[in-house]
Amino acid sequence: MKFMTSNHYIWQVLPVSLILAAEMLIFTGHMEAATTVHAVTLILLVLIAMYSDNRIYPILLLLPLFRLLNVAMPVFFTVSLYSYPLVYAPMFLPIYLIMKDGILSRSEAGITFKGFWFYLPLAVAVGFSLGWGEYNVLRPGMLLPSVDAENVLILSLTMILFVGLVEEFVFRSALQTVLETRMGSAAGLLTASIIFGFMHSGYHLPQELIYVSFAGAVFGLLFWMSKSLPVIAVAHGVTNISLFLVAPVNPWALVYLIGIPGLLFVLYAYVFKKMPRKIKPAEKSKLKS
């Protein structure tokens, strides 16, 4: 269809608007209406993707799909931490299909460990800093039933390998990448960050939406610098570790958990004479974006 493949932004603005509207319904406590809007958006995106080779549609499809999985997943555990893998694990299938179909290249998605050890201290420092900031917004309790080595390990692996990896692929590797190609680097990063903030509407706090949008921009900048999904997955995971474990239990430890890796990154940069690569727009893909 010529109309679908031409420069008619309505077909991109409409699903994004519906996604944001659904999240605002969640924010105001209208969960059933929000679920309906997300389901309609999901069907709409599937239909549009069938008649368009624009890769933004299968990427946008990840957003209502993730929300519907989150809402529909039954509760099997009294400890909410153990439910996270059940919510996030199904998202690996659409992520696999996106990569298999070549909608994103490995370099665009940042599927590489190149430079990982160089940026790791920065990712840890950023993560603990953002987690401390979000703790002061939300003031949540500790997510673990008890603080012991086993539970800390479960929390850490869950937040990095499930929450961090899935959310950072969706919002940075995929959404930010295609939006940068369409809108330019700054506008693409900002738009992806705002959508990321809105997707935290379940907390029902306007300051949380604003703060998470800011955190999304920080993750986006880190992705610009490192071009590595593992780096930002660690940063995101550490943010949640800081939020749900360290800040509630021992906030003073954050002084060291932020300061030591931060100084280590500065030392790395000085010793190896390696500074973050120059920020530049995402490379154009051969696929229409």
C-alpha positions as CSV (number, residue, x, y, z in Angstrom):
1,M,0.0,0.0,0.0
2,K,1.5,3.3,-1.1
3,F,-0.2,5.2,1.7
4,M,1.3,3.0,4.3
5,T,4.9,3.2,3.0
6,S,4.8,7.0,2.2
7,N,5.8,9.7,4.7
8,H,2.5,9.8,6.6
9,Y,3.5,10.3,10.2
10,I,0.0,9.6,11.4
11,W,0.7,5.8,11.2
12,Q,3.6,6.3,13.6
13,V,2.1,9.0,15.8
14,L,-1.2,7.1,16.3
15,P,0.2,3.9,17.9
16,V,2.6,5.9,20.1
17,S,-0.3,8.1,21.2
18,L,-2.4,5.1,22.0
19,I,0.4,3.5,24.0
20,L,0.8,6.7,26.1
21,A,-3.0,7.1,26.5
22,A,-3.1,3.5,27.8
23,E,-0.3,4.2,30.3
24,M,-2.2,7.3,31.5
25,L,-5.2,5.2,32.1
26,I,-3.1,2.9,34.2
27,F,-1.7,6.0,36.0
28,T,-5.3,7.1,36.9
29,G,-6.3,3.6,38.0
30,H,-8.4,2.5,35.0
31,M,-6.6,-0.8,34.4
32,E,-9.4,-2.5,32.4
33,A,-9.6,0.4,29.9
34,A,-5.8,0.5,29.7
35,T,-5.6,-3.2,28.9
36,T,-8.2,-2.8,26.1
37,V,-6.4,0.2,24.6
38,H,-3.1,-1.8,24.6
39,A,-4.7,-4.8,23.0
40,V,-6.2,-2.6,20.3
41,T,-2.8,-1.0,19.7
42,L,-1.2,-4.4,19.5
43,I,-3.6,-5.6,16.8
44,L,-3.3,-2.2,15.0
45,L,0.5,-2.5,14.9
46,V,0.4,-6.1,13.6
47,L,-1.9,-5.1,10.8
48,I,0.2,-2.0,9.9
49,A,3.4,-4.1,10.0
50,M,1.8,-6.6,7.5
51,Y,1.6,-3.8,4.9
52,S,4.7,-1.8,5.6
53,D,8.4,-2.5,5.6
54,N,9.0,0.3,8.1
55,R,10.8,-1.3,11.0
56,I,9.4,1.1,13.6
57,Y,6.2,-0.9,13.7
58,P,7.5,-4.2,15.0
59,I,9.7,-2.3,17.4
60,L,6.6,-0.3,18.8
61,L,4.8,-3.6,19.0
62,L,7.1,-4.6,21.8
63,L,5.6,-2.0,24.1
64,P,1.9,-3.1,24.3
65,L,3.1,-6.7,24.2
66,F,5.3,-6.2,27.2
67,R,2.5,-4.4,29.2
68,L,-0.1,-7.0,28.4
69,L,2.3,-9.8,29.5
70,N,2.9,-7.8,32.7
71,V,-0.8,-7.4,33.4
72,A,-1.9,-10.9,32.4
73,M,0.8,-12.9,34.2
74,P,-0.8,-14.7,37.2
75,V,0.9,-14.5,40.6
76,F,2.6,-17.7,41.6
77,F,4.8,-16.5,44.4
78,T,4.3,-14.6,47.6
79,V,7.7,-13.0,47.1
80,S,7.3,-10.6,44.1
81,L,11.0,-10.9,43.2
82,Y,10.4,-14.5,42.0
83,S,7.7,-13.3,39.6
84,Y,10.0,-11.1,37.6
85,P,11.5,-13.9,35.4
86,L,8.0,-15.1,34.5
87,V,7.1,-11.6,33.2
88,Y,10.3,-10.9,31.4
89,A,11.3,-14.3,30.0
90,P,8.6,-14.4,27.3
91,M,9.9,-11.1,25.9
92,F,13.1,-13.0,24.7
93,L,11.0,-14.6,21.9
94,P,10.0,-11.4,20.1
95,I,13.5,-10.0,20.7
96,Y,14.9,-13.2,19.1
97,L,12.6,-12.8,16.1
98,I,13.5,-9.1,15.7
99,M,17.2,-10.0,15.5
100,K,16.5,-13.1,13.4
101,D,14.5,-11.2,10.8
102,G,17.3,-8.5,10.5
103,I,15.0,-5.7,11.8
104,L,18.0,-4.6,13.8
105,S,21.7,-5.4,13.2
106,R,23.9,-6.7,16.0
107,S,25.9,-3.4,15.9
108,E,22.7,-1.3,16.2
109,A,21.4,-3.4,19.1
110,G,24.8,-3.2,20.8
111,I,25.1,-7.0,21.1
112,T,28.8,-6.9,21.8
113,F,31.2,-7.1,24.7
114,K,33.7,-4.8,23.0
115,G,34.7,-2.1,25.5
116,F,32.6,-3.9,28.2
117,W,35.3,-3.9,30.9
118,F,36.2,-0.3,30.2
119,Y,32.7,1.0,30.7
120,L,31.7,-1.5,33.5
121,P,32.8,0.8,36.4
122,L,30.9,3.7,34.9
123,A,27.8,1.5,34.4
124,V,28.0,0.5,38.1
125,A,28.5,4.0,39.4
126,V,25.7,5.3,37.2
127,G,23.4,2.5,38.3
128,F,23.9,3.0,42.0
129,S,23.5,6.7,41.6
130,L,20.2,6.4,39.7
131,G,18.9,3.8,42.2
132,W,19.6,6.1,45.1
133,G,17.8,8.9,43.3
134,E,14.8,6.8,42.6
135,Y,14.7,5.5,46.1
136,N,14.2,9.1,47.3
137,V,11.3,9.3,44.9
138,L,9.5,6.0,45.7
139,R,10.8,5.0,49.2
140,P,10.1,1.3,48.5
141,G,10.8,-1.4,51.0
142,M,13.4,-4.1,50.5
143,L,12.4,-6.6,47.8
144,L,14.1,-9.6,49.5
145,P,12.6,-11.7,52.2
146,S,16.0,-11.7,53.9
147,V,19.5,-10.4,53.2
148,D,21.7,-13.4,52.6
149,A,24.1,-14.5,49.8
150,E,21.5,-16.6,48.0
151,N,18.8,-13.9,47.9
152,V,21.3,-11.2,46.9
153,L,22.5,-13.4,44.0
154,I,19.0,-14.1,42.9
155,L,18.1,-10.4,43.0
156,S,21.3,-9.4,41.1
157,L,20.9,-12.0,38.4
158,T,17.2,-11.2,38.0
159,M,17.6,-7.5,37.7
160,I,20.5,-7.7,35.3
161,L,19.7,-10.7,33.1
162,F,16.0,-10.3,32.9
163,V,14.8,-6.7,33.8
164,G,17.9,-4.9,32.6
165,L,18.5,-6.9,29.5
166,V,14.9,-6.9,28.3
167,E,14.0,-3.3,29.1
168,E,17.3,-1.9,27.7
169,F,16.9,-3.9,24.5
170,V,13.4,-2.6,24.0
171,F,13.9,1.0,24.9
172,R,17.6,1.7,24.0
173,S,18.7,-1.0,21.5
174,A,15.5,-1.0,19.6
175,L,13.2,2.0,20.2
176,Q,15.9,4.6,20.6
177,T,17.8,3.3,17.6
178,V,14.9,3.5,15.2
179,L,13.7,6.9,16.6
180,E,17.2,8.4,16.2
181,T,17.2,7.2,12.6
182,R,13.8,8.8,12.0
183,M,14.1,12.0,14.2
184,G,17.8,12.6,14.8
185,S,20.0,11.7,17.8
186,A,18.7,14.2,20.4
187,A,15.0,14.0,19.5
188,G,15.1,10.2,19.3
189,L,16.8,9.8,22.6
190,L,14.4,12.3,24.3
191,T,11.3,10.6,22.8
192,A,12.5,7.1,23.8
193,S,13.2,8.3,27.3
194,I,9.8,9.9,27.7
195,I,8.1,6.8,26.6
196,F,10.3,4.8,29.0
197,G,9.1,7.1,31.8
198,F,5.4,6.7,30.9
199,M,5.8,3.0,31.0
200,H,6.3,3.3,34.7
201,S,2.8,4.6,35.2
202,G,1.9,1.8,37.6
203,Y,3.5,3.6,40.5
204,H,0.9,6.4,40.1
205,L,3.4,9.1,40.9
206,P,4.1,12.0,38.5
207,Q,7.5,12.5,40.0
208,E,8.4,8.9,39.2
209,L,7.4,9.4,35.5
210,I,9.7,12.5,35.4
211,Y,12.6,10.8,37.2
212,V,12.4,7.6,35.1
213,S,12.4,9.7,31.9
214,F,15.6,11.4,33.2
215,A,17.1,7.9,34.0
216,G,16.1,6.8,30.5
217,A,18.0,9.7,29.1
218,V,21.1,8.8,31.2
219,F,20.9,5.2,30.0
220,G,20.5,6.5,26.4
221,L,23.7,8.6,26.8
222,L,25.5,5.6,28.2
223,F,24.4,3.6,25.2
224,W,25.6,6.3,22.9
225,M,29.0,6.2,24.5
226,S,29.5,2.4,24.8
227,K,27.2,1.2,22.0
228,S,26.9,-2.0,24.2
229,L,23.7,-3.6,25.4
230,P,25.6,-5.6,28.1
231,V,26.9,-2.3,29.6
232,I,23.5,-0.6,29.8
233,A,21.8,-3.9,31.0
234,V,24.3,-3.8,33.9
235,A,23.6,-0.1,34.6
236,H,19.8,-0.8,34.6
237,G,20.2,-3.9,36.8
238,V,22.4,-2.1,39.3
239,T,19.9,0.7,39.5
240,N,17.2,-1.7,40.7
241,I,19.7,-3.4,43.1
242,S,20.4,0.0,44.5
243,L,16.7,0.8,44.7
244,F,15.4,-2.4,46.2
245,L,18.3,-3.6,48.3
246,V,21.2,-1.2,49.1
247,A,19.3,2.1,49.6
248,P,16.6,0.5,51.9
249,V,19.1,-1.5,54.0
250,N,22.3,0.6,54.0
251,P,22.2,3.9,52.1
252,W,25.6,5.0,53.4
253,A,27.2,2.2,51.5
254,L,26.2,4.0,48.3
255,V,28.9,6.6,48.9
256,Y,31.5,3.9,48.3
257,L,29.5,1.9,45.7
258,I,29.2,5.1,43.6
259,G,32.6,6.7,44.4
260,I,34.9,3.7,44.0
261,P,33.8,2.5,40.5
262,G,33.4,6.2,39.4
263,L,37.1,6.9,40.3
264,L,38.1,3.6,38.7
265,F,36.5,4.7,35.4
266,V,38.3,8.0,35.5
267,L,41.6,6.1,36.2
268,Y,40.9,3.8,33.3
269,A,40.3,6.8,31.0
270,Y,43.5,8.5,32.1
271,V,45.8,5.4,32.0
272,F,44.6,4.0,28.7
273,K,44.1,7.5,27.2
274,K,40.7,6.3,26.0
275,M,37.8,8.7,26.2
276,P,34.2,7.9,25.2
277,R,33.7,7.8,21.5
278,K,32.3,10.9,19.9
279,I,28.5,10.9,20.0
280,K,27.1,10.8,16.5
281,P,23.7,9.9,15.0
282,A,22.8,6.2,14.6
283,E,23.9,4.7,11.3
284,K,21.2,4.3,8.7
285,S,20.0,0.8,8.2
286,K,19.4,-0.8,4.9
287,L,15.9,-1.4,6.0
288,K,13.4,1.4,5.8
289,S,13.1,3.3,9.1
